[in-house]
Amino acid sequence: MADLAAALDAHDDEDRTAAIVDVLTDAFSDLMAASPAAFRNKFRKMAAEPFAFYRGSAPLFYADVVRLDDPWVDERTRRVWIQGDLHAENFGTYLDGDGVLVFDVNDFDEAYVAPWTWDLRRLVASVALLGWSKAFSDADIDALNTAYLRSYLGAVRSFSGGSGEREFALTRATTDGPIRAALQRSRERSRRALLDATTEIEGENRIFRAGPGVRRLDDDERAEVLAAYEAYLDTIPPGRRWPDPAYTVHDVVGRSGFGIGSAGLPAYNVLIEGPTEALDDDIVLSMKQAVRAAPSRVVDDPEAAAWFLHHGHRTALSRRALQAHADRLLGWTEMRGVGYVVNQLSPYENDLDWDDLTEPRDLRDVLHRLGQATARAHCVADADAEQGLVALQVEDAVLAVVGEREDAFVADLVAFGRDYASVVRDDHRRFVEAFRADRVPGVSATEESL
């Protein structure tokens, strides 16, 4: 696009600042009202640098991209499972439901069904922002995003005509360099260490330790959480269930103190027996209130919206769709009419450390792997997935819409990444000034005690 900022009406500081404030207020007003201090902390983190602002402002990204003509989206590819917040730092390691350490897309709070290119556009803009923060040249940034996009399309082609996406995985056996190093770091971790950091033995069982962000519950709230926990157990697929004693509850606490994306969200930790009576096999479950997915704010798809009982249900189903072998304890529940997503806290989840990747050559293979991981997530979550919402073979639909125009497709999205990153850098400046001037309703930049 010749002038992306003009297409988004982003040249005028005052008008664009008002738009930023309006979008963020509309998206987060309920949570800001519930916990102004948490959002003041979130906004201070977003103010630190453009990439942090980008991570915390997904609703603004979708308010922008929905306004743009997208020649790579047709009637079929407008409804594909997407991760919804696919920036460079939302990839990492986890132990899948079959016990294999995998490097893949993670964090499914914003996942939804939407145009397939939205994940790719969000990712290439994030790479451009990261590259700018490392003082990479535009040519180097463009080359990295080209590597990502061509790898994505190459993987999509390899999945066409079969079910290879279900078997494909980035593991210690199939990777090297920084990604294999991240997998090895995860392998060296242990459940015992996680348990010792968060729990202590009292009498015959473990209980949660006191500490920052840990809150003891009164009898009424505890009973409410336990009732929601019992309802959650019915959402575990029968083929994934352990014998009932594994789900015996030893302790429950309230939790707070999450990152940029989960500021102000009510959450609980539940300590359960686990698959054996060994104290080191105890499992910590997270029960976190789910929020409306950012893409859903702009997607006009009543059938998709009606598919989900609530946002906790949507988050869990999305993760099951986008991960071929999801956590066996993944599920959902409801409290006071609000959806919660439930999953285990795992010591094996480890984000890729981008700080040590300081040269473009260090990132090229990483971007190649991220392209493969994105393609796998999109293609595994199609007509063959158990969720049933996407009724097409994603790989065939994507290849049909790109056709013989791969070079044009890559050039278009590479340019978008570069141009949108420029918009974000200006938006970051505008946001900081608006926040400092107390222009964000409901969250003052100044603490009341001052």
N, C-alpha and C positions, 0 to 999 in steps of 0.2 A: 504494500500500500504506500502510495507516494508520501503521504504525511499522516501518520497514524495519530499523532497528537491532535491534528485538525479534525480528523474523523471522530475523535472522542471528545471534542470541544475542550481540549486540555491545554490550550495556549493561554487562556485568560486565568491568571492566578486566583482572582476572587471567585469566579464562577466554579472553577475546578475545586477550590478549597471547600466551597459550600456543598458541592456534590460529594466529596470525600466524607465530610461530616455527616451528611444525610444518610449515605449508605451505611456507614459504621454505626450510626445511631439506630437506624432501622433494624440492623442485624443483631445488635447486642444490647438493646435498651433494657430488656427484661433482666438479663444477667447483670448489667451495670447497676440496675436498681437493687438487685439482691445483694451485690457485693461490690460497692464502689471502690473499696481499697484494692481488691483483686484486679479490677480493671485499670486502676491507676498504675499498678505494677505492670500489667500487660502493656499499657500504652507507653510506659517508660522504656520497656524492653524494645518495643517497636520503634521508638525514637532513636535507638542507638545507632542504627545504620540502615541503608535502603533494603538490604536483604531481610533483615528482621521485620521491617515494615511490610514487606511483600508477604512474608510468612503469615503475619497476623491479619492480613486484609484480603483474604480470599473472596469475600462478598464483593469487594470493589472490582477485582479481576473479572468476575462473572457479569457484573453490571456493565463492564466494558465490552467483553467479547460477544455478548449476545447482540450488541448493536452492529457488529461488523458482518458484512457479507462473507460467507465462507464457501468457496468453490469446491471444497473437498468434502462437503457434507451433503448427502442426498436423503431421500425418504428412508432408506434402510439404515444408513450410518448415523442418523440423528439419535438413535436409541441404542447405546452401547454402555455396558457397565464401565464407569471410569472411577479412578481412585479419588478424584475430586480436589486434591490438594497436592498435585504431583510436582513439588519442588525438589531440588537436588538432595536436600537433607531428609527426605521421606523415603529413603531406601536404607535397608539394614539387614541384620541377621536375625533369625529366629529358629527355634526348634519346631519343626512342623509336626503335625498330628501323627506321623509315622516314625518320629524320633530322628529325623535327618536334619542336620544343620543346613539352612538354606539362606542365601542372600536374595532379597526380593523387595518388592514394594511393601511398605508398611504404613500404618496409621490410616484407618478407614473411616474416620469421623465424618469426612465430607463426601464419602462415596455415594454415587447415584447413577442413574441411567441418563445419558446426555450425549451430545455429539462427540464422536471419538477423538476429534482433533483437539478438544479442550485440554485434555491431559498433556498432549504434546506441546501445545502452545504455552501452557503454564510451566512446563519443564524447561523449554528452551529459553524463556525469559529469565528463569531462575539461574540458569547457567551463565547467561549474559551478565546478570547482576553479580554473581560470584566471581566471574572472570574479571569484571571491572574492579571489584574490591581487591583483587590480586594484581592489578595493573597489567592484565593481559591486553594485547592489542585487539582491535576489532577483527583483524584477519584470523588471529588465533581463536577468538571466541566463536567466530563463524565456522571455523574448521571443526571445533569440538561439537557444535550443534549439528553440523553436517554428519559427523561420525555417528552421533546418536540417532538421527533420523534414518540414515541409510541402514544402520544396524536394526532398527525397529522394522523397517520394511523387509529386510532380508529374513528376519525371524518370522514375520507374518507369512512370507512365501514358503518358508520351510514347514510351517504348520498346515498349509493348505492341502486338503485332500486326505487328511488323517487325523489322528488324535495325539500327535506328538507333543502338543502344548502341555498335556497332563503329565507326561514323563519328563519333559525338559525341566532342569533345575540348575541353578548356579550353586554349586557345592564346593567343598574343598577339592574334590576330584576333578572338577571341570573348570576351575578358575586359578589364577595366579595373581601376583602383585598385591595391590592394596586390598582388593576384595577378599582374596584368600587369607591375607593377614587379619582382616576383620573377623572372618570365620574362625580362624585359629584362636584369636583372643576370646571369642565366645565359647569355644570348646574348652578353654582353660578355666572357665567360670564353673561354679557349682551351686546347686540348690541349697546346700548346707550354708554357704556364705550368705546367700540372700536371707535365709531364715534367721541366721545369727544376727544379721544387721537389723532385722525388723521385729524379731520375737525373742522371748526368753522362756526358759523352762520354769514353770511354777507347779510344784507338786508333781503330778504324773504327766502333764501335758504342756505344750507350748501355749503362750499367750502373747499378744502384741506388746511391744515395748512402748513406754511413753516417749514422746519426742516431738519435735516441731512438726506441725501439720497433723498430729494424731489427736483425736478427740474421743473421749469416753461417752457412751450413750446412756441416757436415762432409760428406765424400764419400758416406757411406751415406745420410744424411738427404736429401741432394740427389738421389741416384738414386731414392729412394723417392718424392719429390715429383714428379720428372719422369715416373716410371711412372704415377702418378695423373693427371698432366696428359695423357699420351697416351690414357688411358682416357676422360678428360673429352671429348676431341675427338670421340669417337663419339656423344656426346649432343647435339651441335649439329645441328639439323635440316638435312637435305641442301640444302633450298632456301635456307638462310641461309649456307652454307659459302662461304668465299673459297678461291682456289687454295692449295694446301698451303704454299707458301713464306711465306704470311702468318702461319703458326703457328710459325715458327722461334723457338726460345727463345734470348734473349740473356743473361738473368740470372734468378736465383731467390734470394729471401731469406725468412727468417721474419719475422712481424709480430706486434706486440702493441700494447696501448694503445688499446682501443676504448671506446665509450661505455657508458652504464649497462646497456643490454640485452645487450651482448656480452662482458662481463667474463670474463676467464679462458679465452676460446676460442682454441684453437690456430689459427693462420692463416699463410698464405704469400702473397707477391706474386710474380707471374711476369711478366717483361717479354718481350713478343713483337714480331715484325717489323711486324705490321699490314698493311694492304691495299696499301701501296707500300713501296719501298725508302727513301723519304724519312725521315730521322731523326725529323722531327716527326710522322710517322704511326705511330711505335711505340705500343704499347698496354700498359697495366698491367692485369693480371688479378688479382683477389682470389680466393684459394682458402681459404675459411673453414669451419671445422667447424660443422655445423648442429646445433641442439639440438631437443629434443622441443618441439613447439608447445604452448603453455600450454592452449589449448582441448582438445587431445587427452587431457589428463590427466583430464578429467571426461566426455568424450563416449563413450558406449557404442555403438560402431558398428564391429563387427569387419570388415565389408567395406571400410570406409574405411581402417582401420588396415592391412589386408592389401594395399591398393592400391599402397603405396609401398615401394620397395626399402630406403630409409633416410631419415633426416631431410634430407639434402642433396637427394635426389630429390624429396621432398615440398616443400621450399622452392622449388626451381626450377619444378616443375609448378604450384605455387600462383601463382607470379608470372606464368607464361605464361597461366594461366587468368584472373587478375584484371587483367592489362594487355592491352589489345587488340593492341598492337604492342610486344612485349617486346624487350629487348636481344638482338641477334643472337648474342652471345657467351655468353648465359646457358646454363648446363648444370650438371652434377653429376659427382662422382667419389667414390672411396672410398680410405681409407688405414687399415690396421690394423683393418679391420672397421667403421670409423666413416665416416659420410657427410659429404661436404663440398659446399657450393654454390659455383659458380664464376661470376663476372660481371666485367665490366670496371669499373675505377675511372674515373668520368667527371667532367670538370670542370664539366659542365652540371647536376649535381645540386645543388640549392639549396633549403634549407628556408625556409618562410615565416617572416619575422621578426615574432614576436608582441610583442616588447618595445615596438615603436613604435606598436602598436595600443592606445591608451590610453583610448578612449571607446567606449561601446556602439555608437554609430552607425558607428564605423570598422569594427566587426566584422560588422555585419549582412549586408552583401553577401558578405563572406568566408564566413560560415556558409551562406549560400545556395549558394555555389559548392561548398563541402564536401559539401553534401547531394547535389548533382548528381554529384560525383565518386564518392561512395559508391554511389549508385544505378548508375552506369555500371559500377563494378567488380563489383557483385553480379550485374548482368544480363548482362554480357559473359561471365561465367564459368558459363554454364548449359549446357543441352543442345546449344547450337550450338558450344561450345568443343571443341577437339580432345582435351582430357583425358578426357572421357567419364564422369567419376565422378558428376557431377550430371546426372540424367536428366529434368530438368523445365525449363520456361520460367519463370525466377525471377520475371519481372515479372507473369506471369499468376497465379502462386501467391501472391505477396505481395498483389496486388490482391484476390484471392479471400478471403484470411484477414482483411484489413482491412475489405473491403466498404464499407458505408455508415457505418462507425464511425470515420472519420478523426479527428474531434474527440476521441473517447474515447481513441484510440490516442495522439495527440499529447499529451493531458493526462497519460496514464499514464506515458509515457516522460520527459516534462518533470519530473514529480514524482519519478520514479526518479533522474534526474540530480541534482536538488537534494538528495534525501535520501541518496543514496549518497556524494555529495561530503562531506556532514557526517560520515558513517561514516569516510571516508578521512582526514579531518582528525584525528579521534580516533585512528584506527589509526596515523597518522604519529607522533603523540605517544607511543603505546604502543611502537611500533617503536624510536624513538630511546631511550627509557628501557631497553628490553630489550637493545639493542645496547651502550649505555653500561655496562650491568651484566654484560656478557659472557654473556648468556643464549642467544646464537645459537651452537650447537655448531659447532666447526671454524673459526670466525673470531672472534678476539679483537679487541675495539675498541682494545687497547693493543698497540703494537709491541713485539716481543720485546726490542729493544735498550734499552727504557726501564727 
